[in-house]
């Protein structure tokens, strides 16, 4: 996709998956080093296989990970490398603070069916993964001057992993991990999978920040469960919230933050492919608290610039709205309060604004 830089100032990104933001050249290089055969040998050919070009289903989108995850998962050098390169790529997009999320179990290659890329147990544990990612992000932060923190994902179809994830959040709370997330099939609710609820209760008890993928393709009731049962402080996507006006108004009043991803929502079939009808327009008109994010730029062959230019071209976004949403993003990030204040101040300075005119 072609991209146009419509907002070249400092940005904050809060919803992007590490395993959906890997360089194709890295996948090819690691496969060669490990002797893993791939269906293509060049960046262009492999990109053609991985990228989702037309609006599809969330299931088809998730299937794209099977094309390359077996190359990276369970390999220490590769895990650290993708984290480091991720920070470099964000620096090129003008991001000054990013929260990147991932499942430690998937990157460790923990065996589970029916995920096709996890075929065997490796000697890399989920704990090892978090340590390696933290190293890569930290070195990237040092070299590229981007503050990078991570969010650890629970998976809806694997409630048995969730307490492991919250324990890793507790262990690395001061070492780069800032929150817990829940991702996956939204039809799997927490009533049927109490492991997630228990993990989130423990997270809240320990002061671990909480976000949840909800209302992307699932009904508003999934969003309601996220905020009322799991005590989510932010909602990943949240587009279907608009189908329940009472819930939406309640969340607006609470200043709930929605992590929205324009390009992603079209290609996964989460929203109407006509960007002029996108729910984000309502968020903008209502001055909601939300961020613009890439989600999985590898699979969408996109960048943050493309999400911004899409919002500008089809949704009526102005430079002032881009400034406002980035300040909202900074205020809703999961950094400790003092660091959050510094981040907000750095944006205000970059935008030539004073504190009293932030909102």
C-alpha positions in Angstrom: 0.0 0.0 0.0 1.2 3.5 -0.7 1.5 5.8 2.2 1.4 9.6 2.7 2.9 11.2 5.8 0.1 13.6 6.9 1.3 13.9 10.5 5.1 14.0 10.9 5.1 14.9 14.6 5.7 12.8 17.7 3.3 9.9 18.1 2.3 7.3 20.8 1.2 3.8 19.8 -0.6 1.5 22.3 -1.9 -1.4 20.2 0.6 -3.4 18.1 1.5 -7.1 18.3 5.2 -8.0 18.2 4.6 -11.2 16.3 2.6 -9.2 13.7 5.3 -6.6 13.2 8.3 -8.7 12.1 10.4 -7.8 9.1 10.0 -10.2 6.2 13.8 -10.1 5.6 14.3 -11.2 9.2 11.9 -14.2 8.7 13.9 -15.3 5.7 17.2 -14.8 7.4 16.3 -16.7 10.5 14.7 -19.5 8.4 18.0 -19.8 6.5 20.1 -19.9 9.7 17.8 -22.6 11.2 17.5 -24.6 8.1 13.7 -24.2 8.0 12.2 -24.4 4.5 9.8 -21.7 3.4 7.5 -21.5 0.4 9.4 -18.5 -0.9 13.0 -17.2 -1.0 12.7 -13.5 -1.6 11.2 -10.7 0.4 8.7 -9.9 -2.4 7.6 -13.5 -2.8 7.3 -14.1 1.0 5.5 -10.8 1.4 3.0 -11.9 -1.2 2.2 -15.0 0.9 2.0 -13.3 4.3 0.1 -10.2 3.4 -3.7 -10.0 3.6 -4.7 -7.8 0.6 -8.5 -7.8 0.6 -11.0 -7.7 3.5 -11.3 -11.2 4.9 -12.4 -12.9 8.1 -10.6 -12.7 11.5 -10.0 -16.5 11.0 -8.3 -16.0 7.7 -6.2 -13.2 9.2 -5.1 -15.4 12.1 -4.1 -18.1 9.7 -1.5 -15.8 8.2 0.6 -16.3 11.4 1.1 -19.9 10.5 3.1 -18.9 7.4 6.0 -17.7 9.5 5.6 -18.0 13.3 7.4 -21.4 13.3 10.5 -19.7 12.1 10.7 -17.3 15.0 9.1 -19.1 17.9 11.4 -20.9 20.3 14.6 -19.2 18.9 16.4 -17.0 21.4 18.4 -15.0 18.9 15.3 -14.3 16.7 13.1 -13.3 19.7 15.5 -10.7 20.9 16.2 -9.5 17.3 12.5 -8.9 16.4 12.1 -6.8 19.6 15.1 -4.7 18.8 14.2 -4.2 15.1 10.6 -3.4 16.1 11.9 -0.3 18.1 14.0 0.8 15.1 10.9 0.6 12.8 8.8 2.6 15.3 11.5 5.3 15.5 11.2 5.7 11.7 7.5 6.3 12.1 8.0 9.1 14.6 6.8 7.1 17.6 8.3 8.3 20.9 6.5 5.8 23.1 5.1 2.4 22.2 3.5 -0.4 24.1 4.0 -3.7 22.2 2.1 -6.8 23.1 2.6 -10.5 22.6 1.9 -14.0 24.0 5.0 -15.3 25.8 3.6 -18.9 25.3 3.3 -18.5 21.5 6.8 -17.1 21.1 8.1 -19.8 23.4 6.5 -22.4 21.0 4.5 -23.9 23.8 2.6 -26.9 22.4 -1.1 -26.3 21.9 -3.7 -27.5 19.4 -5.1 -26.3 17.1 -2.5 -23.6 16.5 -0.6 -25.1 13.6 2.8 -23.3 14.0 3.4 -24.7 17.5 4.4 -28.3 16.6 6.9 -29.1 19.3 8.1 -28.1 22.7 11.2 -26.0 22.7 13.8 -25.3 25.4 12.7 -21.7 25.5 10.2 -21.0 28.3 7.6 -18.1 28.4 9.8 -16.6 31.1 12.8 -16.7 28.7 10.7 -15.0 26.1 9.8 -12.1 28.3 13.4 -11.7 29.3 14.6 -11.8 25.7 12.0 -9.3 24.5 12.8 -7.0 27.3 16.5 -7.1 26.3 15.7 -6.4 22.7 13.3 -3.5 23.5 15.8 -2.0 26.0 18.7 -2.1 23.5 16.4 -0.6 20.9 15.3 2.1 23.3 19.0 3.0 24.0 19.9 3.1 20.3 16.8 4.7 18.7 15.6 7.0 21.5 12.1 5.4 21.6 10.6 4.5 24.9 9.3 0.9 24.5 7.3 -1.1 27.0 5.4 -4.4 26.6 2.0 -6.0 27.4 1.7 -9.7 27.9 -1.3 -11.5 26.2 -3.5 -14.1 27.6 -5.4 -16.1 24.9 -9.1 -16.7 25.1 -8.8 -20.3 24.0 -6.1 -21.1 26.6 -7.4 -20.1 30.0 -4.8 -22.4 31.6 -2.1 -20.0 30.5 -3.6 -16.9 32.1 -2.2 -17.3 35.6 1.2 -17.9 34.1 0.9 -14.6 32.2 -0.1 -12.6 35.3 2.8 -14.1 37.2 5.2 -13.0 34.5 3.6 -9.5 34.6 4.3 -9.5 38.3 7.9 -10.7 37.9 8.7 -8.1 35.2 6.5 -5.3 36.4 9.6 -3.1 37.0 11.5 -4.5 34.0 9.6 -3.4 31.0 6.2 -5.1 31.3 3.4 -2.6 32.0 0.1 -4.6 31.5 -1.8 -7.7 30.8 -4.1 -8.3 27.7 -6.6 -10.8 26.6 -6.8 -11.7 22.9 -8.4 -14.2 20.6 -11.9 -15.5 19.8 -14.4 -13.2 21.5 -17.1 -15.9 21.5 -15.2 -17.5 24.3 -16.5 -15.6 27.3 -15.1 -15.5 30.8 -18.1 -17.2 32.3 -17.1 -20.4 30.5 -13.4 -19.7 31.0 -13.0 -18.6 34.6 -9.2 -18.8 34.4 -9.1 -15.4 32.7 -11.3 -13.8 35.4 -9.1 -15.1 38.1 -6.0 -13.9 36.4 -7.4 -10.4 35.9 -8.6 -10.3 39.6 -5.0 -11.1 40.6 -3.7 -8.5 38.2 -5.9 -5.8 39.7 -4.9 -6.9 43.2 -1.3 -6.4 42.3 -1.6 -3.1 40.6 -1.0 -4.5 37.1 -2.7 -2.5 34.3 -5.3 -4.2 32.2 -6.5 -4.0 28.6 -8.8 -6.5 26.7 -9.5 -7.1 23.0 -13.3 -6.6 22.9 -15.9 -5.4 20.5 -13.6 -6.0 17.5 -15.9 -8.7 16.0 -17.8 -9.6 19.1 -21.0 -8.0 20.4 -21.1 -5.1 22.9 -21.6 -7.6 25.7 -18.0 -8.6 25.3 -17.0 -5.0 25.9 -19.3 -4.9 28.9 -17.6 -8.0 30.3 -14.2 -6.6 29.7 -14.8 -3.4 31.7 -17.2 -4.8 34.4 -15.8 -8.3 35.0 -12.2 -8.0 34.0 -11.9 -4.4 35.1 -10.2 -3.4 31.8 -8.7 0.1 31.9 -8.6 0.2 28.0 -10.5 -1.6 25.3 -8.7 -3.1 22.3 -10.7 -2.0 19.2 -14.1 -1.7 20.7 -16.0 -0.8 17.5 -19.1 -2.8 18.3 -19.6 -0.7 21.5 -21.5 1.7 19.3 -24.2 -0.9 18.8 -25.2 -0.4 22.5 -25.7 3.3 23.0 -26.2 3.1 26.8 -22.9 1.2 27.2 -21.1 3.6 24.8 -22.4 6.7 26.7 -21.4 5.1 30.0 -17.8 4.4 28.7 -17.6 8.0 27.3 -18.5 9.3 30.7 -15.8 7.1 32.2 -13.2 8.4 29.7 -12.6 4.8 28.6 -9.7 4.5 26.1 -10.3 2.7 22.9 -7.2 1.3 21.0 -8.4 1.7 17.4 -6.7 0.3 14.3 -8.2 1.5 11.0 -6.3 -0.6 8.4 -6.6 -3.7 10.6 -10.4 -3.3 11.1 -11.0 -3.2 7.3 -8.8 -6.2 6.4 -10.0 -8.5 9.2 -13.6 -7.8 8.3 -14.2 -6.2 11.8 -15.8 -3.0 10.2 -17.4 -1.9 7.0 -14.6 -1.7 4.3 -15.9 1.8 3.4 -13.7 4.0 5.6 -16.2 6.8 5.4 -18.5 4.7 7.5 -16.0 3.7 10.1 -16.9 3.8 13.8 -13.7 5.8 14.5 -15.5 8.8 12.9 -18.1 8.6 15.7 -15.2 8.4 18.3 -13.7 11.5 16.7 -17.0 13.5 16.6 -17.7 12.6 20.2 -14.2 13.6 21.3 -13.8 10.1 22.8 -10.5 9.0 24.3 -8.8 6.8 21.7 -5.5 6.1 19.9 -4.6 5.2 16.3 -2.6 2.0 16.0 -1.3 -0.5 13.4 -2.2 -3.8 15.2 -0.3 -6.2 12.8 1.6 -4.1 10.2 3.4 -7.2 8.7 0.2 -8.9 7.8 -1.5 -5.7 6.5 1.7 -4.5 4.7 1.1 -1.2 6.5 2.8 1.4 8.7 1.5 3.9 11.2 1.7 6.6 8.5 -0.8 4.6 6.5 -3.3 4.5 9.4 -2.9 8.3 9.8 -3.2 9.1 6.1 -6.3 6.9 5.9 -7.9 8.7 8.9 -7.0 12.0 7.2 -8.2 11.1 3.7 -11.4 9.2 4.4 -12.5 10.2 8.0 -11.9 13.9 8.1 -9.1 13.9 10.6 -7.1 17.1 11.0 -3.7 17.8 12.5 -5.4 19.2 15.6 -7.3 15.9 16.1 -4.0 13.9 15.6 -2.5 16.0 18.4 -5.5 15.5 20.6 -5.6 11.7 20.2 -1.9 11.4 20.8 -2.2 13.4 24.1 -5.2 11.1 25.0 -2.9 8.1 24.2 -0.1 9.4 26.4 -2.6 10.1 29.3 -4.0 6.6 28.9 -0.7 4.7 28.6 0.4 2.3 31.3 3.6 4.1 32.4 4.0 5.0 36.1 2.5 8.4 36.8 5.7 10.4 36.8 6.9 8.9 33.5 3.4 9.4 32.0 3.5 13.1 33.0 6.9 13.4 31.3 5.5 11.8 28.1 2.5 14.1 28.0 4.8 17.1 28.6 7.1 16.0 25.7 4.2 15.8 23.4 2.9 19.2 24.4 6.3 20.6 23.8 6.6 18.9 20.4 3.2 20.3 19.4 3.9 23.8 20.6 1.1 23.6 23.1 0.8 24.6 26.8 -0.6 22.4 29.5 -3.9 24.4 29.9 -4.8 23.7 26.2 -4.1 20.0 26.2 -7.8 19.2 25.9 
